[in-house]
Amino acid sequence: MGEMDEVVTGMRDAGVLEGMRWAYLSATGRVLDDYAEATGHDPVWLGITRFVLYRDRLDRVFSCGRYAVPMDSTAEAGRDVLHAELTADDVRTMPDLDPELVSRADLNGSPGWSWGPWRWLLASAAVGGILDLHWAQTSATKQQIARRVELDPAQGSLFDLPELEGVAGPEGLQRADDLETLVIAHAQDTVSLTVEAVLGRPRFNAGGGSAWHWNYNVLSTPPSDNRGTRLDPAPVVPPLVPDAPVRLRQPVAGTAGLRAADDR
């Protein structure tokens, strides 16, 4: 089994992918509800707000941060905080996951979450540009992750890359870690109502080529019946679907969100 199959199958069966999907659709739905160009909202507001809300929704669905569940609490404890400012549809569709399933695992100040040996961080992108991200133009942390490994085509395994000249980050970056770090790249457009979210192993592509060793479309993960049973089978390797409108409403003038607060 290759790395992508291992990650996708494990995360799908555990409910992690469904949590990622719910969190992103909840966050981008709230962005659409609040966005108004006449108010002064712009691409910077869009990018920052989407990041903040996605971080918040990931913490909610995985019971992290301020939404952590105390060991001696009941199942209903903290529901008012957990559901605060969520829509009725958000509350209805939120997966009911084990509060110990996922933990926060920040890296160099960039918010991160971990399940088993895998951690993921967030990276903003333009709609239609996720598969063509240029990691050399991102933060030192994202560059560090993207150039940490290279795929050995002969063995189908990953091995460490040497330091790349001219791409060293600032002093103090975390170098050693027991977790394998992935990235969720995400994008949204307020005019076309397109949302995109891809989980994958980034590939340092300063010299050109693909931005990913592999990637998986998080939004293709089907919802469950909220009791842990999937309603429909999900393919292990679906293609990225670039146009996935999730809200039916009159479009307002706007633009795609820019890379913002999550680019650490």
ABEGO torsion letter per residue (X at the ends): XBAAAAAAAAAAAAGAAAAAAAAAAAAAAAAAAABBAAAGBBAAAAAAAAAAAAAAAAAAAAGBEAABBBAABBAABGAAAAABGBBAAAAAABBBBBAAABBBBBBGGBBBBBBEABBBBBBBBBBGAAAABBAAABBAAAAAAAAABBBBAAAGBBBBBBBBBGABBBBGBBABBABBBBBBBBBBBAAAGBBBBBBBBBBBAAAEEBABABBBBAAABBBBAGAGBBABBBBABBBBBABBBABBBBBBBBBBBBBBAABX
